[in-house]
Amino acid sequence: MRVLVTGAAGFIGAGVSQYLLARGDEVVGLDNLNDYYDVSLKQARLERNRSYDGYCDAHVDLTDLEGLEAVFREHKIDRVVNLAAQAGVRYSIEHPHVAMQSNVVGFGHILEMCRHHEIEHLVYASSSSVYGANTTMPFSVHHNVDHPLSMYAATKKANELMAHTYSHLYNLPTTGLRFFTVYGPWGRPDMALFLFTERILSGRPIDVYNHGKHKRAFTYIDDIVEGVVRVLDTVPTPDANWSGAAPDPASSMAPYRLYNIGNSQQEELLRYIEVIEDCLGQKAEKNMLPMQPGDVPETLADVSALERDVGYRPTTPIEIGVRNFVAWYREYYGA
């Protein structure tokens, strides 16, 4: 199988690419290598991808429709995993136009390519941020999600709606994955684990928002990658039990599905910091701050639909995941 993975130089994209390559699939890795964070880290991830014979690069931006067309035409893609996006809730608040271009216009281009090149299955990254103002826990794909709190969340909700339209009109099988706070080795430098580790090791204070009372379904990268690939292998079909009289947001009369993919174990941010301190052997100096705009106080994933349909749920505890990250960080940065 030949799979196009967009965002192949990214945290999740590189992991998915390497998993697929290791099992014998061919991967076309597409990335624009933007400078949202350290490009050398992205290049290092790509070098790991390139160590496999079945891998090739495509340096193209999702907003470049002609460039995308050339990639699809040349490589005869079977399935697509769309993980390219302008990441960052807070970045989207300050730069909403960037999020809209990458996450809405770019995703629209991916849908068009999948439509015209008869792609067997499109799996795409949504986000737990779509739950926005919802407070019922755990978050379920069967809940309504119409009150986003950031432009990033709004673009991800838009992706789900756009995908459904293509599934309905053009019979394109699509599956959206709502990721919950992904962490682990080769992670993004703008994420809390990376920032906290860097600052603690350098003796600088860490900013702890909502006074550390945030609760998150921290999800280890290997669990995310396993789930993405299992979903890729499970092509959705129309749900015979779906009814417009009581519409379930997670499925459809079209070949369309949505899944949460996150840890069903919730952890408080202060506990997460304690585990980082234990793994580093150093205590953090904490700046306790109020909650930031666009943030949500807690998340928890109901992954029963994922477990039912693909036989999998994330299970890695933070004690193991953080330890693995710290070991990678020390080796990669010589810290």
N, C-alpha and C positions, 0 to 999 in steps of 0.2 A: 504494500500500500504506500502511495506517495502522499504525504501530508504537508500542507502549507501551514507553518506556525508563524503567525505574525507576533512581533515583539520578541523575537528569538534571542535577542541580546539581553532581554529583561530577566528579572528574578524568576518568575514562574515559567516564562517562555523557554528559557535555557534548560530548566529542569525537565519540562515536558519534551523538548527536542531530544535530550540525551536519553530519556526513558524510551522513547519511540525508536531511536537509533539502536539502542542496546538490544532491543527485541527483534531487530531486523527490518524495520520500516525505513523508507527513504524520507528525508525531511528537507524541504526548502524553507530556509529560515529568513524571514523578511524583517528588517528593522531599519529605521531611519537614523539610528545612533544620535539622537538629539542630546543636548547638553543639560537636560533637566537635572541630572546628577552626573558624577564622575564617569566620563566616557571610557577611561582606561579599565574600569571595572566591567563595563559592558563588553569591551574588547576581550578581556580575560575570559568572560563567559563564552564568547564566540569561539575562542581558541579551543575550549573544551568541546564545543559542538563539532568543530572542524577535525577533531581527532578521529572521528568516525568516517568511514568510506562513503556512507550513504548520504552525506550532508553537503548542501551547497547554499551559498549566501545570495540574498537579493537585497541590495541597499536601495530601498524604495520607501517613500512616505505614503501612508494610506490616502492622503488627499490628492496624490498624483494618479489620476484615473488611467492615463495612458501607460504609465509605468506599471501599474497593477495588471492591466490588460496584457502587456508583454510577458509578465511573469506567468500568468495563467496559461497563456497561449503556448509558451515555450515548454513548460514543465508538465503539462497534462496532469493536473492535480486531481486526486481522488476525494480527499476530505480536508477540511480547514479547521484549525484551532486559532481563533482570533483573540490574542492576548495583548495586542498593541493598543495603547490608549495614553492619553495624558493623565497620569496618575496624580493623586493628591487632593484631598478634600479642601484643605486650606489654600492650595495653589489655585484651585478652581474658583474660589471666592474672590481672589485678587486678580485672576486672569480668566474670566469666564469665556471670553472669545476663543482662547486657546483650547479649552475643554470642548467647546462646541465644534470647532473645526476638526479636531482629532477624533473625538468620541462619537460625534453625530454624522458629520459629512464623511469622515473616513470610514465609519462603519457602514454607511449607505453604499459606499463604493465596494466594500467587501460583499455586501448582499447582492449587488448587481453582478459582480464577477461570479459569485456562486450560482446565480440564476442562469447566466448565459453560458457557463461552462459545465452545467449539469453536475454540480458537486453533490456527492452522496450524503454528506452530513456536515453542517456548520455548527461547531461548538464555540461559544463566545463567553468572554468574561463579563458578568454583571458584578454586583457588589452588595454586601450586606447594608451598605449605606442607603439603599433604596427604601429600607424600612423607616427611615426618617423619624417622624414624630410618633410612630407606633410605640406603645409601651407594653403590649401583651407579650409575655415571654412563655416559652421560647418563640422566636420569630419563625413563622411558618410560611412556606410558599403558597399556602392557601389563603393567607391574609391579604387584604387590600393594601396597596402601597402607593397611595396618591398624595402623600404629604412629605416630599423630600426637603431636606434642610440645607442642601448645598447644590451648586451647579453640577458638581461631579455626580452626585446622586441622581439629579434630574436627567443627565445624559445617559446614565446606565438604565434608568427606567425607560427612557426613549428607545434605547437599543432593544429592550424586550418587546416593546410595541412594534418597532420596525420589523424585527425578526418574525413576529407573529403574522404581520401583513404579508411578508414574503412566503411564509409557510402556507398561508391560506390561498394567496393568489397564484403562486407558482409551484406549489407542492414541494417546496424546499424544506427538507428536514432540518430543524434548528433546535439547539438546546442551550439555554442560558444557565450559567453557574454563578450563584451569588457567593463570592468568597468572603470569609470572615477572618480578618486580622492575621494575615499570613506572615510567618517569621521563619528564620533559620539561616544556615550557611548560604553565602552568595546573595544575601538580601540587599534591600535598597537602603542607601545611606540616609534617607530622609525618614526612615521608620524608627519607632521608639527604641527598639532593641539595639540597633546600630548606634543611634545618638547617645543612649545611656552608656553603652560600653565604652565608646570613644571618650566621653567626658569623664567617666569614673577613672579610667586608666590614666588620663592626663591631669587628674586632680581638680577638675572643674565641676561646678555645681550642675545638677540636672534640673530642668524645668518640669514640674509635676503638675499637670492640669487637673482641675476638679479635685484638688487636694488629695489626689491618688485614689479617689473613690470610684473611678471608672471601673466597670466590669466588662471583660471581653472574652470572647470565645477564641482565644489564641490558637492558631492552627498551624501545625508544622508543615514545612514545604513538601516533604516526602509524602505526607498524607494528601496534600492538595494535588500533587502530580499524579499519584495513583488514582485519585478520584476523577481527574480530568481524562485520563486515558481510558478508564473503564466506561465513562460516559461517551467518549468518542466511538468506542466499539459497540455502543448500544444505540442504534439508529431509531429515533422515535417514529411512531405510527399514529394515525388518528385515534383518539380515545373514544371508543364506542359508547362509553357511559357519560360523556360530556353533554351537558344540557345548557342551552341558552337561557332557560328559565331560572337556572341557579348556576351561573357560570363559575367554574373553578379557574382562578388565574394561572394555575400551574400546568394546565394541559389544555387541550382544544380538540375541536373536530378536525383540525389540521395536524400535520406531523410536527408537533411543537411541545417542548417540555421546559420547565424551570426546576432547578434544584438548589437548595442550600448546600454548601460544602464548607463545613466548619466543625470545630470541636464542640461536642455537646457538654463539655466540662467548662464552666465559667470561672474565671479567675479575676480577682481584684488587682488593679494596677500596682498597688503597694506590695502585694505578694509577688507579682512579676519582678518588681525591682529587688525584692529580697533574694529571689533566686539568682538574679544577675550578680548581686553582691556576693553571694555564696560561691558562685562559679569563678568570679574574679578574685576572690579573697580580699576584697576592698569594700569599704562602706562608701555610700554616696552622700554627698552634701546636697540636700534637696531644697529647691525653691518651690514652695507650695503656692499654686496659682489657681484662679477661678477657671471654670470651663470656657473653652474657646467657642466663638461663633461657628455654627455648622456641625458641631460635634454632638454625639448622643451619649447619654450617661452609661448605658449598658447594652450589650448584645449577647444573644445566646441562640444557637442554631438548632432548629428542629430538622434533623437529617433523616427522618423516617422514610421519606419518599426516595431518597438516594439509596438507602439501605435496601429498601424493597425492590427497586428496579435494577440496581447494579451490584447488590450484595456487598456494600462497603460503607464504612463510616470511619472518619478520622479518630485516632485513639492516642497519639503520642502525647504524654504529659509534658508540661513546660519544664520540669526538672531535667528531662532528657534533651528536649529540643534546645533549650538555652545553653546547656552544657556543650552540645555539638556546635552551636553557633560560636561560642566563646573560643573553643578549640580552633575552629576555622579562622576566626578573626585574628587570633594571636599568630597563627602560621602565615596568613596572607599578608598581614601588615607588620609582622615581626615585632609585635607588641608584647 
